[in-house]
C-alpha cells in the first residue's frame, strides 16, 4: 500500500552530492547483507513489525562503516529508545531529512534525534524518476495530497503519531502527478493509461482541498482514472460521491473495519455509525466507483464460529466486494488501545513488535480457545476459500460487473481485483506459523542471518526480537519510562509525529565525486 517513503526521503537528498539507491523489500525481496558496503549513509524506515528488520540491517550497515539514519513508527513514538540502534533517529515527518542533510553539508555533528512536526510540509519536488531507475514499477502512480487524519479511532496509530491533518500545496500535487507520469517507462501501462492512487491517510479530511484536487484531476488531460483512501462517512454524501465520479474517481478504499456496531463503538469509530453502508456502497458503485475496504476481527469478543459467520455474511451480500485485506486487531504500540490494554494487563505475555502484524493473536483473554482461534486464523490468512468459496466470490464479481454497465476492461480489472486481493495474498505469503499466538518461536529467516563472529552483546542488541510485554503480560523495561504510575502515557520530551508513508522502505546513498 505505501511504497513511497523512500522516494520522499530520496527526493530530499541533493543528487549532485550523493548517488542514491532506492531499495524496497516488498519489491526487491530481502536485502542481501553482503551488499551493505560502500555506502556513506543508509536511511531505513518501516512499520512497527518491521522494526526488528531495521535493527538487523542497521547492524550490517554500521559494521561496514555506514552512518545509519532511521525513521518510521517506532522512531516517532519512542525516539529515545530507538536511538540506541541507529546513528540518527528521525521522529516525525519525512521533512526531518532536510535538517539531517543540512547538518551534513555544513559539516556539523549529527544529532541523535531530529524532529519534524507533521503540520510543516516543506516545499520539495518528489523525483519519480527514482522509482524507474531502481526497478520499482507499480501499475499506478502513487501520490500524496495530504498527511494525517483528524479522527481519533483508538486502534489507529495516526492520532498518536500525527495528531491532525495537513494538506500539500495544490501546485505541488499537480507537479507530483506530472512528474510521475512523465518519468514512467515509455512503453509502460503507467505512461499510456495513467491511473493515480492517492495514499493519503484520509484524502477526504479537508473537504475544500479534496474538491480542489478533484477539479485538478477532472481537468487533467492525461489522468484516466484515480482512487483514494477515505472515511466511510464520505459514502453517505450522495452529492459528493457524484462529484467524485464526475472527476474520474473510479475507486475508493473505505475504512469500513467491521459491520459490527459494537466493535465500532468500542474503538471510537463514530464516523461509521450512520446510514446503511451496504446501500451507500451500492450507490457509489452504480456511479462507477469501486469500493474496497479492510475488515478487522477481534478475538477478545468473538469466537471463531462468530467471526466465520461475519465473513460468510459478507460473501452472501452481493453489494459488497470481499475485503481487500483481512486482519486481527493489533494493539499497535502508542495507540490509545495499546496503553489501555497494557495498563489493564490484557495483552498476551511475551508479545513482540514483530507480532503486531495483524495475523498474530495478541491478547491474553480470548472469547474462544487458543486452539479454535488458531485454526480459524490459519484458514483466514492461508486458505480463505475454505470460509468463502471461490464460486461465491466469482458470482459476486460477475454481478458487480453487470451492474457496472461499462465495457472498460481496466475498470473490470479494478473491480475484480478488489474481491480477489485477499485470496491472492494467501498464496503469495506462505507462513510457517503454527499457533498464531504471540511469542511463537517461528520468525522470519532474517533473524538467523547473523555472521559467525557476532558477539552475544550485538546479537541481543540487533537480532533478538523486541518484546513489549514480559512473561506475565507486563510492560518490558524499555516501555516503562513512557508510562506514568497512573498507567497513562508520559510524553517523552520533544515528542514528534510521523510521515504517513513510513512503511516498508529504505534507501542508501553513496557520496559522489564532486569537484568544489
C-alpha positions, 0 to 999 in steps of 0.5 A: 500500500505505501511504497513511497517513503523512500522516494520522499526521503530520496527526493530530499537528498541533493543528487549532485552530492550523493548517488542514491539507491532506492531499495524496497523489500516488498519489491526487491525481496530481502536485502542481501547483507553482503551488499551493505558496503560502500555506502556513506549513509543508509536511511531505513524506515518501516512499520512497527513489525518491521522494526526488528528488520531495521535493527538487523540491517542497521547492524550490517550497515554500521559494521561496514562503516555506514552512518545509519539514519532511521525513521518510521513508527517506532522512531516517532513514538519512542525516539529515545529508545530507538536511538540506541540502534541507529546513528540518527533517529528521525521522529516525525515527518519525512521533512526531518531529512532536510535538517539531517542533510543540512547538518551534513553539508555544513559539516556539523555533528549529527544529532541523535534525534531530529524532529519534524512536526507533521503540520510543516510540509516543506516545499520539495519536488518528489523525483519519480524518476527514482522509482524507474531507475531502481526497478520499482514499477507499480501499475499506478502512480502513487501520490500524496495530497495530504498527511494525517487524519483528524479522527481519533479511532483508538486502534489507529496509530495516526492520532498518536503519531500525527495528531491532525491533518495537513494538506500539500500545496495544490501546485505541488500535487499537480507537479507530483502527478506530472512528474510521475507520469512523465518519468514512467517507462515509455512503453509502460501501462503507467505512461499510456493509461495513467491511473493515480492512487492517492495514499493519503491517510484520509484524502477526504479530511479537508473537504475544500482541498479534496474538491480542489484536487478533484477539479485538478484531476477532472481537468487533467488531460492525461489522468484516466482514472484515480482512487483514494483512501477515505472515511466511510462517512464520505459514502453517505454524501450522495452529492459528493460521491457524484462529484467524485465520479464526475472527476474520474474517481473510479475507486475508493478504499473505505475504512469500513473495519467491521459491520459490527456496531459494537466493535465500532463503538468500542474503538471510537469509530463514530464516523461509521455509525450512520446510514446503511453502508451496504446501500451507500456502497451500492450507490457509489458503485452504480456511479462507477466507483469501486469500493474496497475496504479492510475488515478487522476481527477481534478475538477478545469478543468473538469466537471463531464460529462468530467471526466465520459467520461475519465473513460468510455474511459478507460473501452472501451480500452481493453489494459488497466486494470481499475485503481487500485485506483481512486482519486481527486487531493489533494493539499497535504500540502508542495507540490509545488501545495499546496503553489501555490494554497494557495498563489493564494487563490484557495483552498476551505475555511475551508479545513482540513488535514483530507480532503486531502484524495483524495475523498474530493473536495478541491478547491474553483473554480470548472469547474462544480457545487458543486452539479454535482461534488458531485454526480459524486464523490459519484458514483466514490468512492461508486458505480463505476459500475454505470460509468463502468459496471461490464460486461465491466470490466469482458470482459476486464479481460477475454481478458487480460487473453487470451492474457496472454497465461499462465495457472498460476492461481496466475498470473490470480489472479494478473491480475484480481485483478488489474481491480477489486481493485477499485470496491472492495474498494467501498464496503469495505469503506462505507462513510457517506459523503454527499457533498464531499466538504471540511469542511463537518461536517461528520468525522470519529467516532474517533473524538467523542471518547473523555472521559467525563472529557476532558477539552475544552483546550485538546479537541481543542488541540487533537480532533478538526480537523486541518484546513489549510485554514480559512473561506475565503480560507486563510492560518490558523495561524499555516501555516503562519510562513512557508510562506514568504510575497512573498507567497513562502515557508520559510524553517523552520530551520533544515528542514528534509525529510521523510521515504517513508513508513510513512503511516498508522502505529504505534507501542508501546513498553513496557520496559522489565525486564532486569537484568544489 
